[in-house]
Amino acid sequence: MAAAAPALKDATQTAPRSGARLLVSTLERLGVEVVFGYPGGAIMPVYDALTGSGLKHILVRHEQGAAFAADAYARATGKVGVCMATSGPGATNLITGIANAMMDSVPMVCITGNVSTAVMGTDAFQEIDILGVTLPIVKHSWIVRDPADIPAVIEEAFHVARSGRPGPVLVDLPKDVQVGMTGEDYGFHIPNETPDLDHAAIAAAEAMIRQATRPLLYVGGGVKIAGATTALRALAERTGIPVVSTLNALGSVRTDATGYLGMLGMHGTRAANEAVQESDLLIVLGARFDDRATGKLNEFAPHAKVIHFDIDPAEIGKLRTTHVAVIGDLKAGIEALNPGPLAIQPWAARCIDSAARHAFRYDAPGQGVYAPALLNELSHAAGDTFIAACDVGQHQMWVAQHCAFARPEAHLTSGGLGAMGYGLPAGLGAKLACPDAHVVTVSGDGSFMMNIQELATLRRYGVALKIVLLDNSSLGLVRQWQELFFEENYSEVDLSDNPDFVAVAQAFGIEAFRISRREEVTAGIARLLAAPGPCLAHVLIDPKENVWPLVPPGKNNAEMMHGDTRFEGDM
């Protein structure tokens, strides 16, 4: 929601400075190191003030790239991502990135310039009501009308973005406010909002867990956001309760951990989906019952009661009846949960056996590159410093299914919004945040074209991001759905007129090579990871390869298709 700038305590007197310089000095004081952005007329005073500052500004080639890069920087570091743009089209180009951060609860401060207050509402050049446009997709927003308010607003913006359930906020700065001079500085007193732990709810949850014979930990992205990874792993180890995760929680439990069954949902593992359907108690940790995770909601986990831990009260009971709710800090809640010895050994053993029996195989017939095998080998070759920044499509699901992740910050994806074009700028942001890690953008030919201009940003700053471009000359996931659910009516999915991606990357000054046969994969991965600078591996894969398993739309998670079954039903 929009709010007037607060006057939260008495102003202190300082030497007069412009609003733009107050903005820059406030960002420095808050510890901001990197800002992603693109200049324009209505934010030129801020860019003038950046010169000589301690902020590293990354000039992207499209504002959407700035928002996605800031998003990934935040996910990889746990800090607040910062991006900025000018008014009008610059501001609207941020919108997809803002919505992406909102859907996945990513802390981000988005700063936009705007026309001077004197001409607001007159359809001035490049004027748009960005506060109104972004109202449903931000956690909070401000328009600043007095330069003296800038420090307080920015400090509050950072506090709101990262507190409680994190999310993006927007600060709009009219041009006259940026150039206005002031000797006043309103500070912002950050309130202590840490809620008390609900010990009665914890005790009720422990009692319910002790009564269960088939309990299951259902882990969502909130675990990473809350910094509760260690607490979660300790809980799983001391109780022996099997674990399934959502797309955004991959890596919260190591992929190779005993009792971890994989991702649940539409492209989840058979072991995970069957365990959910058979469980008698779901212990939901920072997850929100997304439809891609639940399938047909009223048939999801039909025998299970629900214990729901979440910092956002709005998520409790929103889609599924909750029997015990533990609202508040997730890390504290998990650390406090200790139900004692449980008699669930037969259930745990059954889940572990199911995971082993239904493990993915990588001995696909043929000589062509088998994408799941390549991705599995890539993640193991990169080791525990592997970070995958995915785009959206079949490759995204293959990464989720087949890559090994040692920590949740290692898997960056547009989970809630499903925004194609996320991968390349996200990889840029992640590599700047984690320069010593093996950061790899995994993209498809459709997604890659949506922000391909950011190759120039990699080149400009020498960012050693590695790119695996899986090219099936089509919009693969749409084609798969048309094959399965629309009687093979392939409508507007053919991308066989793609450019020569190796030549395109080289034209941007990026090292690039092609992998077209299976025997080239191992050497290609080694070359990619060893490249000193940015590098692209263009991988040709079977255009007809599909992602399995798949839960058809309108079906429950037990009704998975495995490639040898046909869909029977209506779309």
Salt bridges, closest charged atoms under 4 A:
GLU33 OE1 - LYS79 NZ 3.68
ASP48 OD2 - ARG21 NH2 4.00
ASP71 OD1 - ARG75 NE 2.55
ASP104 OD2 - ARG75 NH2 2.99
GLU155 OE2 - ARG29 NH1 2.96
GLU193 OE1 - HIS159 NE2 3.48
ASP256 OD1 - ARG254 NE 3.31
GLU274 OE2 - ARG270 NE 3.04
GLU278 OE1 - ARG350 NH2 2.38
ASP290 OD1 - ARG288 NH1 3.53
GLU299 OE2 - LYS296 NZ 3.07
ASP310 OD2 - HIS308 NE2 3.60
ASP312 OD2 - ARG165 NH1 2.82
GLU315 OE2 - ARG165 NH1 2.83
GLU315 OE1 - LYS318 NZ 3.10
ASP353 OD2 - ARG357 NE 2.71
ASP363 OD2 - ARG361 NH2 2.55
ASP384 OD2 - ARG254 NH1 3.38
ASP471 OD2 - HIS538 NE2 2.79
GLU483 OE1 - ARG479 NH1 2.99
ASP500 OD1 - ARG514 NH2 2.86
GLU511 OE2 - ARG527 NE 3.34
GLU519 OE2 - ARG517 NE 2.67
